[in-house]
Amino acid sequence: MKYVPHGWGYANNYAFSNKGRIWIFWNTKVWNYNIINLSSQHITIEANNNGGLEIMVSFIYGENWKKQREHLWSQLIQIHQTIGNKPWT
């Protein structure tokens, strides 16, 4: 992407949503990341910074209808069960 600053990384959910509703950006000089789970409604990453902070972060764009969000909730429950006691926001 030509508009992402040099030294910055990014991820999006275009693979699951043709609208690409979720975009995340980070400074690669400070943060490393690993995608844990990705869907049309969320991107969950494990992020580590140079200071030693390790945190799980979920970026959410929930669907409007409750029935459509049920899959999101089941995915988040599964993530919670696998990450243990890591901080998660």
N, C-alpha and C positions, 0 to 999 in steps of 0.2 A: 504494500500500500504506500503510495507516494506521500500521503498526508500524515503518516505516523513519524514522529521525530526519530532521528538517528539514535540508536541505543535504547529504543523502547520496543517492548514486545506487546502482542495483542492476541486475543482469542475472541471468537464469536460463535454463535450457534446456527449459522447458515446451513450446516449439514442436517439440521433437524427442523429448521423453520426457514422457508423461502423469504421471509421478511427480515430475518437476522435481527431479532428484537434485542438481543443482548450482545454488547460489545464491552470488553474489558481491556484496559491498557496498564502497563507497568514499566517502570524504569529498570532495565535489565542490569544496570550497574549496582542496584540496591536489592532487587528481588529476583528470586528463582521461583518457579512454579511447576506444579504437576497437576494436570486435569484429572480429577477424581471421577466426575460424572458430568454428563452433558446431555441436555434434552431441549425440546422446544420451549420449556418453561424455566430452565435454570442452567447455570454453569457453576459447578462446585470445584474449587481448586484447593490444593495444599500449597501455601506460600511460605517461603523462608527468606528472611532478609539477612544482610551481612552482619547484623548485630546478634544473630542467633535466635530471633523470634521465629517460631513455627506455629502457623495458625491455619485453620480451615476457613474458607470463605465461600458462601453461596450467594450468587447474584441471581435474583428471582424476577421473572416477568410472568406472573400467574395469569391464566386464562380468566375470562369474565364469568364463566358459568361454573358452578360448584362441581358438576359432574366432570367437566374437563380438567378441574384441578385435582381430582382424586389421584390421578397418576403421579402428579407432582408430590403430593403428600406421601404416597407410598415410597417414592424414590428417596425423599428426605429421611424417612424413617429408616430405610435400609442403610443410608449413608451414616446416620447416627449410630447404628448398631456396629458399623465396621471401623469407625475412627477412634473408638475408645475414649480416653479422657483428654484428647487434644482440644485446645480452645477452638471454638467454632462461632463464627458470626455470619 
